[in-house]
Amino acid sequence: MHNLDGPSRAPRRHIHDKSGIFMSIISRGRLASALLSLAASAAPSFAQDACKGTLVVRQPWSRATSPRADTGAGYLILRNIGRQPDRLISGSSPRAAKVEFHTMKIVDGIMRMRPLPHGVSIAPGAEGRLAPGGEHIMLIGLRAPLKVGESIPLTLRFERAGIVTVSLKVAPAGATGPVEDRR
């Protein structure tokens, strides 16, 4: 069995937690890491979840488009686990001439889509969803229709984290969420 406290000769400093349980500082940190790993493995797995620095990109997906569509949309979850804000500032894909970030809002009873010229901000410790009906990724000038089951390469550029590459898993047209990876 693996010893979470490390070698027995390692110096230990001890603390008591609120419940009165006596733990070494070393084991407390390793226990927290182990619990986070366990929680992550218990969640559904998606083909192209990615992490770079303090930025986590989860559940990248898209919807199938009609054969004549020249635009598509991408969706994902962004999580900033760091202490400084970050910003999604640009993107590219070999499947589209241009990638932009847009938002949808109801103005005077009419749904309007507008570009987000300054990108998408992610506050420290926050999670943001690019989802249908809100902020999302626009794939403009599609080179071919998006088909169910395909993986669409997408490169995202962040102000602090830099380049993160994911694949948008294409779900059926009208889907409300990503297709779970059942590998």
C-alpha positions in Angstrom: 0.0 0.0 0.0 1.3 3.5 -0.9 2.2 5.6 2.1 0.6 9.1 1.7 3.0 10.5 4.3 6.1 9.7 2.2 9.2 8.1 3.6 9.1 7.5 7.3 12.2 9.5 7.9 10.6 12.7 6.5 10.1 15.4 9.1 6.5 15.9 10.0 4.6 18.9 11.4 1.2 18.1 12.8 -2.0 20.0 12.9 -5.5 19.4 14.2 -8.4 20.0 11.9 -11.8 21.3 13.1 -13.1 17.8 13.8 -10.1 17.2 16.0 -8.5 14.7 13.6 -4.7 14.7 13.9 -3.0 14.9 10.5 0.5 15.7 9.3 0.6 18.7 6.9 2.3 16.5 4.3 -0.5 13.9 4.4 -3.2 16.6 4.4 -1.9 18.1 1.1 -1.6 14.6 -0.5 -5.0 13.7 0.7 -6.5 16.8 -0.9 -4.8 16.0 -4.2 -6.0 12.4 -4.0 -9.6 13.5 -3.4 -9.5 16.0 -6.3 -8.2 13.3 -8.6 -10.9 10.9 -7.4 -13.6 13.5 -7.9 -12.3 14.3 -11.4 -12.3 10.6 -12.4 -15.8 10.1 -11.1 -17.2 12.8 -13.4 -18.1 11.9 -17.0 -15.0 12.0 -19.3 -15.0 14.0 -22.5 -12.7 13.3 -25.3 -10.9 16.7 -25.3 -10.9 18.2 -21.9 -7.7 20.2 -21.5 -5.8 22.0 -18.8 -3.0 24.5 -19.1 -1.6 26.3 -16.1 -4.5 27.4 -14.0 -7.0 27.2 -16.8 -9.3 24.2 -17.4 -11.3 23.7 -20.6 -14.1 21.1 -20.2 -16.7 19.5 -22.4 -16.0 21.1 -25.8 -18.8 20.4 -28.2 -20.7 21.6 -31.2 -23.9 20.8 -33.1 -24.3 19.2 -36.5 -25.0 21.7 -39.3 -27.1 21.5 -42.4 -25.2 20.7 -45.6 -25.4 24.3 -46.8 -24.6 26.1 -43.5 -21.6 28.3 -43.6 -21.5 28.9 -39.8 -21.5 26.6 -36.8 -21.2 27.2 -33.1 -19.0 25.7 -30.4 -19.6 25.4 -26.6 -17.5 24.6 -23.6 -16.8 25.2 -20.0 -13.9 27.4 -18.9 -12.6 27.2 -15.3 -9.9 29.5 -13.9 -8.4 27.8 -10.8 -5.8 30.5 -10.4 -5.6 33.8 -8.5 -5.5 36.1 -11.5 -8.1 36.7 -14.2 -7.6 35.4 -17.7 -9.3 36.2 -21.0 -10.1 34.0 -24.1 -8.9 36.4 -26.8 -8.9 34.5 -30.1 -9.4 31.1 -31.7 -8.8 29.3 -35.0 -9.8 26.0 -36.6 -8.8 24.4 -39.9 -12.6 23.8 -40.4 -13.5 27.5 -40.5 -12.2 30.6 -42.2 -12.7 32.5 -38.9 -13.4 31.9 -35.2 -15.2 34.6 -33.2 -16.8 34.8 -29.7 -20.4 36.0 -29.6 -23.2 36.6 -27.1 -26.9 36.3 -27.5 -29.3 38.6 -25.6 -33.0 39.5 -25.9 -33.4 43.2 -26.7 -36.9 44.6 -27.1 -38.3 41.0 -27.3 -35.9 40.1 -30.1 -33.0 37.7 -29.8 -29.8 39.4 -31.0 -26.4 38.0 -31.5 -23.4 40.3 -31.1 -19.6 39.7 -31.3 -17.5 40.0 -28.2 -14.6 42.0 -29.6 -12.6 41.9 -26.3 -13.1 38.1 -25.9 -14.4 36.3 -22.8 -13.1 37.1 -19.3 -12.7 34.4 -16.7 -12.3 35.7 -13.1 -10.0 34.0 -10.6 -11.7 30.9 -9.1 -14.6 31.3 -11.5 -16.3 29.0 -14.1 -17.8 30.3 -17.3 -20.0 28.4 -19.7 -20.1 29.1 -23.4 -23.5 27.6 -24.1 -26.5 27.8 -26.5 -28.4 31.0 -25.9 -25.6 32.8 -24.3 -21.9 33.4 -25.0 -20.5 31.0 -27.5 -17.9 30.3 -30.2 -18.8 31.0 -33.8 -17.2 29.0 -36.6 -17.6 31.3 -39.6 -17.0 30.2 -43.2 -17.2 26.5 -42.6 -15.2 24.5 -45.1 -17.6 21.5 -44.8 -20.7 20.8 -42.8 -20.3 19.6 -39.2 -21.4 16.0 -38.9 -22.5 14.0 -35.8 -19.6 12.2 -34.3 -16.9 14.3 -35.8 -14.2 16.0 -33.8 -13.5 19.5 -34.9 -10.0 20.8 -34.0 -10.1 24.2 -32.2 -7.2 26.3 -31.0 -8.0 28.8 -28.3 -5.6 31.6 -27.3 -5.8 33.0 -23.7 -4.2 36.2 -22.4 -2.3 34.4 -19.6 -2.6 30.7 -20.2 -1.6 30.9 -23.9 -2.6 28.4 -26.5 -5.0 25.5 -25.6 -6.0 23.0 -28.3 -9.2 21.0 -28.0 -11.6 19.1 -30.2 -15.3 20.0 -30.4 -17.2 16.7 -30.4 -20.2 17.2 -32.8 -23.6 16.3 -31.3 -26.9 16.0 -33.2 -28.5 19.3 -34.4 -30.7 20.6 -31.6 -28.7 19.0 -28.8 -28.7 20.9 -25.5 -25.4 19.5 -24.3 -22.2 17.6 -25.1 -22.1 14.0 -26.1 -20.5 12.0 -23.4 -17.3 10.1 -24.4 -18.1 6.4 -23.7 -14.6 5.0 -24.4 
